[in-house]
Amino acid sequence: MKAIPEGQYVKHYRYGLGVVTESDTRQTSIDFDLHGLKRFVTTLMVVELSNLTPPPRVRAKHGAKVYARLESKKPGGKAASGEAKESL
């Protein structure tokens, strides 16, 4: 099998539908809707080209915990947490 163009929507018998993220004669990476990114040997993989359009990719939304952790990594945030440990 030849390289598949990036952005092509494909169907795999096991992982379902996905979008080709990169492909050459040796290796192909596909980002599947339900199973995430998988890599295949291009000459061995079995996929069907789909004429459907891929759904829009939604970026993950960060919750309050992620923002709190990012705040603690700032220079002022580390000093405040260090002072609290010393007082214990």
C-alpha positions as CSV (number, residue, x, y, z in Angstrom):
1,M,0.0,0.0,0.0
2,K,1.2,3.5,-0.8
3,A,1.3,6.5,1.5
4,I,-2.2,7.9,2.3
5,P,-2.6,11.7,2.1
6,E,-2.8,13.5,5.5
7,G,-6.3,14.4,6.5
8,Q,-7.8,11.4,4.8
9,Y,-10.7,9.7,6.8
10,V,-10.2,5.9,6.9
11,K,-11.9,2.9,8.5
12,H,-10.0,0.2,10.3
13,Y,-11.6,-3.2,11.0
14,R,-10.6,-3.0,14.7
15,Y,-10.3,0.7,15.7
16,G,-13.1,2.2,13.6
17,L,-12.9,5.6,11.9
18,G,-9.9,7.9,12.1
19,V,-7.9,10.6,10.4
20,V,-4.5,10.0,8.9
21,T,-2.1,12.4,10.6
22,E,1.1,11.4,8.7
23,S,2.0,8.7,6.2
24,D,5.0,7.6,4.2
25,T,6.0,4.3,2.5
26,R,7.2,2.9,5.8
27,Q,4.9,4.1,8.6
28,T,1.4,5.6,8.9
29,S,-0.1,7.3,11.9
30,I,-3.9,7.5,12.3
31,D,-5.8,9.4,15.0
32,F,-8.9,7.3,15.7
33,D,-12.1,8.8,17.0
34,L,-12.4,6.4,20.0
35,H,-9.0,4.8,20.4
36,G,-6.5,7.7,19.9
37,L,-3.3,7.8,17.9
38,K,-2.1,4.5,16.5
39,R,0.9,3.8,14.2
40,F,1.0,1.1,11.5
41,V,3.5,-0.4,9.1
42,T,2.1,1.1,5.9
43,T,2.7,-2.1,3.8
44,L,0.9,-4.3,6.3
45,M,-2.1,-2.2,7.4
46,V,-5.6,-2.9,6.2
47,V,-7.8,0.2,6.0
48,E,-10.7,1.3,3.8
49,L,-10.7,4.9,2.5
50,S,-13.9,6.6,3.7
51,N,-15.8,9.2,1.7
52,L,-17.3,10.7,4.9
53,T,-16.0,13.9,6.3
54,P,-14.3,13.6,9.7
55,P,-16.0,15.2,12.7
56,P,-14.4,18.4,14.0
57,R,-11.8,17.8,16.6
58,V,-12.6,19.2,20.0
59,R,-9.8,20.3,22.3
60,A,-9.9,19.2,25.9
61,K,-11.1,21.7,28.4
62,H,-9.0,22.1,31.5
63,G,-10.7,22.1,34.8
64,A,-9.9,24.1,37.9
65,K,-7.3,21.5,39.1
66,V,-5.2,22.0,36.0
67,Y,-5.2,25.8,36.4
68,A,-4.4,25.5,40.1
69,R,-1.4,23.3,39.3
70,L,-0.2,25.7,36.7
71,E,-0.5,28.6,39.2
72,S,1.6,26.7,41.7
73,K,4.4,26.3,39.2
74,K,4.8,30.1,38.9
75,P,7.8,31.5,40.9
76,G,5.5,33.1,43.5
77,G,3.4,30.0,43.9
78,K,6.3,27.7,44.8
79,A,7.6,30.1,47.5
80,A,4.2,30.2,49.1
81,S,3.9,26.4,49.3
82,G,7.5,26.2,50.7
83,E,6.7,28.6,53.5
84,A,3.6,26.6,54.5
85,K,5.7,23.4,54.8
86,E,8.3,25.1,57.0
87,S,5.6,26.3,59.5
88,L,4.4,22.8,60.1
